[in-house]
Structures are given as structure tokens and as C-alpha cells.
Amino acid sequence: MSDANAWQTPIALFVTLVVVLCTANFKQFLSFSADFWQAVFFISAVLTVIWFVVAILRRRKRMTANELIERMKRIN
């Protein structure tokens, strides 16, 4: 995946997790309580927000080839 589009996956996952958190009726599964599953989805949502922010910051830091050439012209 290119850096220009790296933000799309975390935001899509975040939207999905928010929908799940708003609509799901969590129940006990695999001997884990409903509260555990709700916490797992909430923590996952928080982690995807962090992933999204990191992807956006990385995208802003990348310099295009034209920007690099212009910067080099100004230095010389």
C-alpha cells in the first residue's frame, strides 16, 4: 500500500468498530465475559485511531520529488 493511501485502512476499521460498539449486544464467548469483548473492541478502536494519526503524520512528512528539487535549488 502506498503511503498516500495508508490512512484508508485504519479509518475504515475505526468506522467498523464504532458501528459494532454502537449496535452489538456482547455476550459471553469462549469463556470470556461480555465486558471483556466490549473492552477488546473499544481498545481496538483506540488503536486504530492511533494508527490513523501515525499514517497521516507520515504522509505529511514525505516530500515529493518536485519539492525536493525546489528545496535543492533554493539551497544552491
JOZIBEL-V171419 format. One line per field, one symbol per residue. phi: phi as a letter, one per 40 degrees, with the letter a starting at -180 (. if undefined). psi: psi as a letter, one per 30 degrees, with the letter a starting at -180 (. if undefined). burial: 1 if it has 24 or more other ideal C-beta (glycine too) atoms within 12 Angstrom, else 0. A space follows every 10 residues. Layout:
# JOZIBEL-V171419
phi: ???
psi: ???
burial: ???
This chain:
# JOZIBEL-V171419
phi: .cccbccccc cccccccccc ccbcbcbcaf gbcccccccc cccccccccc dccccccccc ccbccccccc cccccc
psi: klffgffeee eeeeeeeeee effkjklkkh gkleeeeeee eeeeeeeeee eeeeeeeeee fkkleeeeee eeeee.
burial: 0000001001 0011001000 0000000000 0000000000 1000100100 1100100000 0000000000 000000
